[in-house]
Amino acid sequence: MYCTGCGQELAGEARFCLKCGRETSGQGQSADSGRYDAPKKLFRLVYDKKIAGVCAGLSRLLNLDVTLVRILTVAVTAFTGFLPGIIAYIFAWIIMPVEEAPRRPSSMQQHAESART
């Protein structure tokens, strides 16, 4: 069986791809908990960003509202002095990988495709 997201070959009845973390159609279960949970990964989200997507990625990882994470980021930056907070944000921007989300076709492309059929 292969992962539909990244093409990685999966072992046996795996429910999640070890490379990209996507759920598969496998029905593997662990003996102790009865199910597998995919490991959470930290990504910058380009589709929900204001500056670079760092706060959006943190909010998804921590299961918090993105607005709350943005407010906390600004507050921590203001209380610790602006320079350390800005440097930390830029550092996170550089080291966090970008999540590769499927691209949605633009309205012009959708209109052109509907005109062809």
Residue pairs with C-beta under 8 A, 6 or more apart in sequence:
1 9
1 10
1 12
1 14
1 24
1 25
1 26
2 8
2 9
2 10
3 9
3 10
3 17
3 19
3 20
3 22
3 24
4 22
4 24
5 17
5 20
5 22
6 17
6 19
6 20
6 22
8 17
8 18
8 19
8 20
10 17
10 18
10 24
10 26
12 26
12 28
13 26
13 27
13 28
14 24
14 26
14 28
14 36
15 23
15 24
15 26
15 27
15 28
15 29
15 35
15 36
15 38
16 22
16 23
16 24
16 36
16 37
16 38
17 24
21 38
21 39
21 40
21 41
22 38
23 38
28 36
29 35
29 36
30 36
40 61
41 61
42 57
42 58
42 61
42 96
43 57
43 60
43 96
43 97
43 98
43 99
44 52
44 53
44 54
44 56
44 57
44 93
44 96
44 97
44 98
44 99
45 53
45 56
45 57
45 60
45 99
45 101
46 53
46 98
46 99
46 101
47 101
48 56
48 66
49 56
50 56
50 70
51 89
51 93
52 89
52 93
53 96
53 98
54 89
54 92
54 93
54 96
55 66
55 69
55 70
55 73
56 66
56 69
57 96
57 99
58 64
58 69
59 65
59 66
59 68
59 69
60 66
62 69
73 85
73 89
76 85
77 84
77 85
77 86
77 88
77 89
78 85
105 113
